[in-house]
Amino acid sequence: MSTSPIPSVWILDDDHDDLTFIRLAFQASQPSIDALTISNSDELLPLLASTKERPRLLLLDINMPRKNGFETLAELRSLPEYAELPVIMFTTSSNSVDQAMSMALGANQYLTKPVGYNQLRQLAQNLSQQWGLT
């Protein structure tokens, strides 16, 4: 497990199964990466404000009730204290319009969720290396 007082990766998605599988994929990484799961986009800013250390990476789903991923990303990028927080849009959508919108709003990367757990584990390992989470 990470020695960081907070999980390195925060995952914001309204699908509880997706949250579980993504968290498990990061935990299966070598070395294991702690992940915090958040199912309601309204919880993100209060959680960020209440923690002393920011996550090293935020995975953000687009399709969520109340406040979607685009709105959440725009809100994050409008606040100077979170403008540099690494955000990956992590969604089932492979729509190029969604990808362009995500990048225009300030996402660092756009990834389509893999269909299988083994691919998800490999993706988590790759993200851990790419973003220096270990």
WOBELGI-V526077 format. One record per residue. N is the residue number from 1. RES is the residue in one small letter. PSI is psi in radians with two decimals (* if undefined). Layout:
# WOBELGI-V526077
N,RES,PSI
N,RES,PSI
This chain:
# WOBELGI-V526077
1,m,2.70
2,s,2.56
3,t,-0.05
4,s,2.47
5,p,-0.35
6,i,2.73
7,p,2.50
8,s,-0.57
9,v,2.31
10,w,2.35
11,i,2.10
12,l,1.93
13,d,2.45
14,d,-0.14
15,d,1.95
16,h,-0.60
17,d,-0.79
18,d,-0.77
19,l,-0.80
20,t,-0.86
21,f,-0.71
22,i,-0.77
23,r,-0.79
24,l,-0.63
25,a,-0.72
26,f,-0.66
27,q,-0.50
28,a,-0.16
29,s,2.76
30,q,1.93
31,p,2.88
32,s,2.47
33,i,2.21
34,d,2.44
35,a,2.36
36,l,2.28
37,t,2.38
38,i,2.20
39,s,-0.08
40,n,2.09
41,s,-0.41
42,d,-0.31
43,e,-0.31
44,l,-0.99
45,l,-0.75
46,p,-0.66
47,l,-0.76
48,l,-0.73
49,a,-0.48
50,s,-0.06
51,t,2.53
52,k,-0.59
53,e,2.40
54,r,2.72
55,p,2.73
56,r,-0.26
57,l,2.41
58,l,2.16
59,l,2.19
60,l,2.10
61,d,2.62
62,i,-0.86
63,n,1.69
64,m,2.64
65,p,2.93
66,r,-1.31
67,k,2.01
68,n,3.08
69,g,-0.61
70,f,-0.80
71,e,-0.73
72,t,-0.77
73,l,-0.79
74,a,-0.71
75,e,-0.79
76,l,-0.84
77,r,-0.31
78,s,-0.23
79,l,2.09
80,p,-0.62
81,e,-0.29
82,y,0.11
83,a,-0.50
84,e,0.04
85,l,2.15
86,p,2.14
87,v,2.23
88,i,2.16
89,m,2.11
90,f,1.76
91,t,2.92
92,t,-0.25
93,s,2.27
94,s,0.28
95,n,2.22
96,s,-0.48
97,v,-0.74
98,d,-0.71
99,q,-0.81
100,a,-0.73
101,m,-0.75
102,s,-0.81
103,m,-0.66
104,a,-0.55
105,l,-0.11
106,g,0.24
107,a,2.56
108,n,-0.43
109,q,2.75
110,y,2.15
111,l,2.44
112,t,2.34
113,k,2.32
114,p,2.75
115,v,-0.42
116,g,2.72
117,y,-0.67
118,n,-0.70
119,q,-0.62
120,l,-0.74
121,r,-0.75
122,q,-0.71
123,l,-0.75
124,a,-0.73
125,q,-0.77
126,n,-0.75
127,l,-0.67
128,s,-0.74
129,q,-0.81
130,q,-0.70
131,w,0.15
132,g,0.78
133,l,-0.26
134,t,*
